[in-house]
Amino acid sequence: MHIGFIGLGAMGEAMVENLLDKGHAVTVWNRSKGPVDALVAKGARAADDVDALFGADLLLSMLAHDDAVRAVLLDNGALGRAPAGLVHVNLATISTAFARELAVLHADQGVGYVSAPVFGRPPVARAGGLNVLAAGAPEAVAKAQPVLDALAAKVWPMGEDPVKANAVKIAGNLMIVAAVEAMGEGAALAGAHGVPAKDLLDLLSSTIFAAPIYKIYGGMIAEGRYHPPGFTADLALKDVRLAQAAGDEKGLALPLADLVESGLETLLAEEGEVPDLAALAEVARGRVEGR
């Protein structure tokens, strides 16, 4: 299948490499040229602009946030030039409000729209082991299915409303950030009683919290290994705020989201390279210890 791909951050680049390995023809576009050149060297084709991707069998995008999607597809009129019958698969974590807007805009243009946010870090994407949430019209999802299967360990159907996939993704990311907060506080408590963080987190991530999030982030927290980041703290803050906005839409209070938002803001106020989300645990420890 010929795939057009927009957005070559760490996740997008890893996805394209996986698709190339599996025999798909992929034409790529990115706002900065470096990742394009790197993927061309691995067999991808380069597009001069977004419009050049509209001849593909399927258009995928993996952009960082609402503003990036809006700038690349809407503000310059690109979506309005897309041919009827094209299917666009949006792999990004975006707000529920924007997901609703995009569904309407694509329908008005006669372009299929699949909301397919993913769970997994770049190495998982490279290996084709993501968990993909897929929501959209059945015919659009069916057209995208072979490519989603190439990206995923499992594709999770979320129905026809694209908003549902983004709501689940946002809720999941809030729970990931909350888990890091909990590990930071737990490590501070155990540490105050003479138990090293590594001992605590090795034990718990092998027993009552034997889940990938606790194993991955627990290991990073135990080692203080926050660079290079796989999921940056600024993107985590973006997702927490998406959760707050989605809650506001329904009149919900999310006190845990408010707590981790404050912690991430404190973390990002520090100078230097933006760390991995795992570094939130250091802020949590400091709060518990009164630092």
N, C-alpha and C positions, 0 to 999 in steps of 0.2 A: 504494500500500500504506500502511496505517496503522501507524506505528512508534511504540513507546514507547521513550524514551531516558533512561537514568539516568547522571548524571555529566557535568558541563559544565565541566571544566577546559579548558585551551587546546585540547587535542585533541578532546574531546567537542564543544565549541562549534563548532569548525571542521567536524567531521563533520555535525552537524545542519544548519549553513548549506548545506553541499553537498547534503544530502538534500532540503532545502526547495527549492533551486534546480532539482532534478530532478523536482519535482512530487509528492514523497511528503508525506503528512500526518504530522506528527511531534508527539507529545505528550511534554513534557519534565518531568523532576524533578531537583532538585539540592539538596544540603544547605544551600547558601547561595542566596539569592534573586536576587542581582544578575544572574547569567548567564541565569536563567529569564526575567526581564523583558526582557533584551536580545534574546533569541530570540523571545519573544512578539511584540515589535515587528517582527520579520522574518517572522512568519507561523506560528510554532509555537503550540501550545496548552500551557497549564500544567496540571500535575496537582497535586492537593493532597497526595497521598502516593503511595508506590510502588504500593500496591494498585490505584490508579486507572489504572495503566498495563496491567493484566492483560487488559483488553479489546482491546488492540491485536492486529494480525495477527502482530507480531513484537516481541520485547523485546530491546533492545540496552543494554549497559552498558559504560561506560568510566570505571572507578574507579581510583584511584591505586595501590592495593596490596591485599594479602590482607586486612588489617584493615578497610579501607574496604568491601570486598565483603562481608565477614562482618557488619559492623555494619548495612549497608543491607539485605541479603537474608536473613541467617540469625538474628542475635541478636534481632531484633524479630519473628521468625516469618513474615516476608513470603513466603518461598519456600513455606512450608507452606500458604499461602492461595492460591497460584497455581493456576489451573485446569489439569487434565490436558489435554494437547494443545498448550499454549503452547510456543513455542520461544524459548529465551533464548540470545542470542549474546553471549558475554563477550569484549570487545575488549581487555581489560586485560592487562598483563604481570603474571602472578601466579606463585607458586611451583609447581613440579611436584607437590609433596605436596598443596597445596590444590586444584590442578586435578583430581587424582585424587579427592579428597573431594567436590568439587562434582559431578563426574560421577555418583557414587553417589547423592548427595542428590537430584539432579534426576531420576534414574531411579526412585528410590523414590516420588517425587511424581507421576510420569507426565508430567514436563515435559521437552521436548527440550532438549539442551544442546550448543551449538557453541562450541568454544574457537577464537577468531579474533583473536589478537594481531596487531598491525600494525607494519610498519616505515615510518617517515616522520615528519617534523616537521609542526607545525600548518599551514604554508602548503601543504604537499603534501596534507594531509587536506582542506583547503578546496577544492583543485582536483580532488579525487577521484582522486589519483594514488598512493595508498598501495599497498604490497605487503601483502596479507592472507594469513595462514596459517589454514587452516580445517580443523578436525578434529572429527568427531562422527558420529553415526549418519547413514547416507546420506539418510534421509527428512528429518532435521532440517537437514542442510546444503543439501538441495535447496530447502527452504522459504526458507532464508536467502539463497540464491544471488543473486536479483535485487538485493537490498539490498547485499550484499557487492560485487557488480559495480559498483554505483553509487559505492561508496567507493574502489574499487581500480583501479590500472593493471593489476594481475593478482592473481587469487586462486590461491594455491598449495595444492592438496589435500595434507593430511597424514595421511589415513587416518581410521579410526573412533575411535582412542584420543585423547581431548582432551589428554592429557599430552604427546603428541608435539609438538603445535603450541607449547605453552609451552616445551618443552625447546629447540626450534629458536629461538624468540624470545629466550630467555635466552642461548643460545650466541651469537646474533647481536649482542646488546647487549654482551656481554663483549668481542667482537671490536671493536666500535665504540669502547669505552672504551680498549682496548689500542691502537687506532690513534691516538687522541689522545695517549696516553702516548708512543708512538713518535715522533709529530711533535714533541712537546715536547723529547724527548731529541735528535732529529736537528737541530732548530733550534739547540739549545745547542751541539752539536758544530760545525755549520757556522758559527755565530756566533763561536765562539772563534777561527776562522780567517778572520774578516773577511767572511763571507757573510751578508747580512741574511736574516732568516727569510722575508720576502716573496719574495725571489729563489729561495731553496731550495724553498719550498712551491709557488710558481707553477710552477716547472720540474717538480717531481715529480708534482704533481696533474694536470699536462697530459701526462705521459708514462707512466712505469712504474706510477704509482698514479692513473691517470685513472678514478677511481670517485667516485660522489657523496659518500661519507663524507669522502674526502680533499679533495675540492674545497670542500665546505661548511665543514668544520671547519678545513681548511688556511687558507681565507680569513679565518675568524674569528680564528685564532691569529695570522696575519700582521698583522692590524689591531689585535689586542688588544681585540676586540669581544665582550664577554661578557655584555652587558645590552642589551635585555631577553632573558632566556633562552628558548630554544625547548625544550630538554631540560635540565632543571635538574640540577645536580650532586648534589642529594640523591636524586633519582629514579635517577640513574646508580648511586649507591652502593647503593641498594636493589636494583637489578638485579644488581650484582656479587655482593651477598650471596645473592641467589637462585641465582646460578651456583654459588657455594660450597656452598650447601645441596643443590642438585641433584647436585653432584659427590660430596658426602658420602654421599648415598643409594646411590651405586654404588661407593663406596670409591676415588674418584678424587682425586688431588691436583691443584690448579690454582694453581701458583706465580705465574702472571701475574695471576690474580685477586687473590691476596694482595697483590701489589705495588700494583696500582691501588686496591685498597681503602684501603691506607695513604695513598696520595696524595690520594684523595678525602676521607678523614678530616681530613688536614692542611688541605686547601682549605676545608672546611666549618667548621673551628675558627676561621676568621677572622670577624670581625664584619662586619655589613652584609648587604645583600640577597644571597640565594643566586644565584650566577652560573650561566651555562650550563656544561655539561660541558666545553666547549672550554677553560675556565680551568684545567683539570687540567694543560694543557701548561705553565703557569707554574710549577706545583709540580715538574713533571718537570725543567724547566730548572734550577730552584733546586737540586734534588737533584744533578744532573749537575755544576753549577758549585760545589757545596759550600756553597750559601747556606742 
